[in-house]
Amino acid sequence: MGEAEETQPEPRRWAPPPIPICAGADRSSLLLEWRKYVDFADGFEYCLELGLKRALRSDLHGRRPGKKNAGTGRDLGAPELIEFAVAWSEHFPQGIFTSSAAGYAVNFDCLEWKTIYRGSENSSKVEDLIPGMGYVFRLCVMLPDSCSNEAPPPLSSDQIMFFTIPCAPCPPECPLLVDRGRTSLKLKWSPPSITGGMAIREYIAEMKRPGGDFENVYSGGTNLTVKVTRLVPGTSYIFRVQALSCLGWSGLSKEVTYVTASSVPAAPTPPSLLSSSRNSISLCWEEPDNHGSPVSSYTLEADDGLDGPFSVVYSGEERRCEVGNLRSGTSYKFRVLAHNGIGKGAFSASARFSTSHSPPSAPRSLSILGKTSTSGVVGWSPPDYNGGSSITGYELEFKLKAPGSCWTQAYSGQSSTCNLIGLRPGCQYHVHVRAKNNEGCGDFSQEASFMTSPGLSEAPLSLVFSEIRSTSLKVSWDRPNHDGGSAILGYRLEMLIAETSDSLCVYRGDELSVGVDKLIPGQKYIFKVQALNKAGSSAWSGPSEVWTKAAVPDAPETPTIVNVSSTTVSLRWISPKPNGSCILSYRLQMANLGYDATNRQNEMFRFYSSGTDRYIAGEENTQETQTEDNDKERHAVQSVYDGPALAYTVKNLEPWTSYAFCLQALNSVGESFCSKIILSKTSPSCPSPPSLVITETSTDTVSLQWELPQRDNGASVISFGLHMKKKPEAFKNNPRHNKTHIEDTTDEWTEVYKGALLNYALPSLLPGHSYMFRLVAYNVYGPSRPSFVTASTLAACPLPPSPPTFSGISPTSVRVRWSAPTCDNGAPILRYRLLMDHSKSGHMHKCTRGIRRLTKL
């Protein structure tokens, strides 16, 4: 009572948060803005939240932004996308989304909210949305910690719904096979996963037949199944689906291929006639459509020729058949069916074909009416049956009674007698005859035989030449095919010289071969032979030509030395006697007698003659050389020239070296003996290259050493010249490089030493670099060919990198960057170490280490 009661301060009233408006919308995003909160102060934050359940646009028809609707309050189920149930153009005025503030006030219960923005800005862009879908938003204001004792503001603004712009649906999934038949396929498909916000008005299903284009099999409705009929069994078809909304067509679904079930084959086409005879008919037919299962066999049926029942005459895999044992002049009906793994198909339509009329029977009473040594007369009587058609003539054939002989037609005409001429004497012959009418030839009669009288023998056969040499050969022949019916008594062989046309009998006797000698090399001869029996001499065999072999050429004379230099020797020679065959080429052979071989004039060397096993040696001291060669290594002999010329210059020889040369001539017969050996020695020249080696290397020095050349080539070495050259990459980006350094950057060699010493150390080189060195030896004839060697100095520490540069400087961080050293001194950079003075005391501390040349501190 004595103390006044304290009055409690009234809680602060907070204004409700503003409702967001849509400043822009497209198919997949919404740009939301809101006015500044009236009580907004430092530390306040906006929180934009998205409801996880969505509604159909048709449920909100007629609502306008700013109107508060109590909403249906119904639970829309799980957070799934609920698509538009009505068309855009029919339910919504034009330009409904042209206003940035278009939206619908809603009030859904039991929504789960997800924060999609938190901050102090007055706008936020919501992306990755689905076209034509409505999304519910609300805006909250978050108080700072300093206002925690005051009454909290409203939890959120009123709910507001905005819609993304609708579009055409996405392509449906490829259709699935529901049922497969032999002539039908049933398919189904699912609606597009994204309809674009509008209801699907229509589906189109298309099918592509083999070899054709796509055609509609369903359109004008919203069914999700279709059954395609009137298809071919065992055939592949391609399908695709497309959806339509009021905003346009979706893309085509992926194409899918399905195959109808297999069936029995189709009926083949009627059989076709290949040929017919008096007792057989040959047919063929086309392969039918197999309806998805390969045809395995065919069955061919024929009637009895009297329009009676059909019976099987063929069953097999082939599509052609010859039906035999038929009656001549009769009409038959044929039909065919095909089999596959499913079963047998239907018969083809019947086809009718007829056999031909019958030829006559064989003539009668074939007999021999007369004969000579080369002829015979044959007669016969007409056949008993003419086959229903008049006899138009006869054909007579004869055959010699001998293995492998064949029937030969000798007569064709209407007469019933024939005179056979041109027969072999003393041979037995068989004859037969047949009659013919308009339908063809009948069967042959029984054979009759007779033997002609003996006569002259036929000419001997197969005149063959063997063992042909330059002055002799051997002639052989075979017995005649027929001796004329009388034994062969002997043979006569004649020879004709082609150039003189003189004929000479060189043999008379009963042998089948003879040797002929004393012939001229390379000469053409003509031989012929005849057989003798009691009837006389046979005809001559056909003339046979033969050439005697030519001889190898004579050995050439010793070649002549024309000119000698330090690396070449020029020779020439005279052509030897060719011995019946033109000389085709000459072979010059050479042996290297060795360096400074001045005392080897009489030493012998073996020359190998190609194609034989003989070795040719010089004429002097032959026996002595063969003894010495047993203890010495033989010198290699090589062919240095093969050709038709009479002179040759041997090049690329070694200076101050002795060589031996030998010549052979070659014609079509072979190669001659070698000529006598001639020796030659090349002139003095520059020394051979000295050997050069690296003895020691350091970071700036290379030590080299060399030896005297193995060959001074006739004159003593007086000095050496050492040159150096850098590799192209040796001084790239090197600040130490300058034109006054011991090696320059050009491609020219620099002489670094000249004198008589056998070693040299080269200083002042760069670390980790490669250098090329060449060494030349000099005598009175000039410099030798150079010897080359490459050496690399050892690697050293790299040069300092460039000073670091700074960027991105903030109160707590800075980016530091630096460039690589201008030279790594022969070894790759492994890492960098960055030092920093934290206290400005001048004492550096390591702050980073690594290979990167950019870091953030």
Secondary structure, DSSP 8 states (H G I E B T S, - for coil): --S-----------------EEEEE-SS-EEEE----TT--TT-EEEEEEES----GGGGTT--TT-----------SS-----SS-HHHHS-TTTTTSTT--EEE--SS--EEEEEEES-SEEEE-S--TT-EEEEEEEEE--GGGTTS----S---EEEEE------------EEEEE-SS-EEEE----S--TTS---EEEEEEE-TTS-EEEEEEEE--SEEEE-S--TT-EEEEEEEEEETTEE------EEEE------------EEEEE-SS-EEEE------TTS-EEEEEEEE--SSS---EEEEEES-SEEEE-S--TT-EEEEEEEEEESS-B------EEEE---------EEEEEEEE-SS-EEEEEE--S--TTS---EEEEEEEESSTT---EEEEEES-SEEEE-S--TT-EEEEEEEEEETTEE------EEEE---------EEEEEES--SS-EEEEEE--S--TTS---EEEEEEEETTT--EEEEEEES-SEEEE-S--TT-EEEEEEEEEETTEE------EEEE------------EEEEE-SS-EEEE------TTS-EEEEEEEEEEEEET-TT-TT----EE-TTSS-EE--STTHHHHHHHTTSS----EEEEEEES-SEEEE-S--TTEEEEEEEEEEESS-B------EEEE----S-----EEEEEE-SS-EEEEE---S--TTS---EEEEEEEE-TTTTTT-TT--TTSSS-SSSS-EEEEEES-SEEEE-S--TT-EEEEEEEEEETTEE---EEEEEE------------EEES--SS--EEE----S--TTS----EEEEE-SSSSS--EEEEEES-SEEE-
